[in-house]
């Protein structure tokens, strides 16, 4: 934990998903709230999308951070704002495409979240933390 999902519209031809994941992961590491090994991120290009009535000259990037319950509203707000600032400042945004940047923090129920690490000559215990 945490899990970061970065969705972006495919019409952002200069958007470097790998670079953005690295920047967002680095931000999460620097918060000191998460163990580096526990941060998992992925990016999904959206080829089929709509913004209002059309997709013309519009785009969006949406980052969803899923974390276990228990963090304060203030901490979650700081995480959301930090992710937003990281996205905004680590890209050269097109002047011809209006791009909406959005972030959200989702809480996962700790009682039903399970995980297991396998391979590398060890098997870790099921986690609930």
C-alpha positions, 0 to 999 in steps of 0.5 A, a space after each residue: 500500500 499505497 496503490 496509484 493509478 494514473 489515467 490519461 487521455 491518449 490525445 496527450 501525445 507528449 505525456 510521458 507516463 513512465 516519467 510521471 509515475 517516477 515523479 509521483 512515486 518519488 513524491 510519495 516516498 518523500 512524504 515519509 508516509 509509506 515504505 518505498 517497497 510498498 508503493 505500486 503504480 500504474 498508468 492507463 492511456 484512455 483511447 475512448 473518452 469524452 469531456 462534455 460533448 466531445 473530446 476535441 481540444 480537451 484532455 485530462 489526467 486523473 491520479 487515484 491514490 488508494 491507501 488504507 483507512 486511518 489517515 486524517 482528512 488533512 493528511 489525505 488533502 495534503 497527499 492529493 494536493 502534492 500529487 496534483 502539484 507534482 503532475 502540474 510541475 513535471 510536464 510541459 502542457 500543450 497550449 493547444 489542448 485544455 488539460 484538466 488535472 485531477 487527483 483523489 485519495 481513496 480509502 481501502 478497508 483494512 479488514 478486507 485488504 490482503 496481500 502476499 509476497 512470493 518468490 525471491 526465495 521467501 514467502 511473506 505473511 499475509 498483510 493487513 497493515 
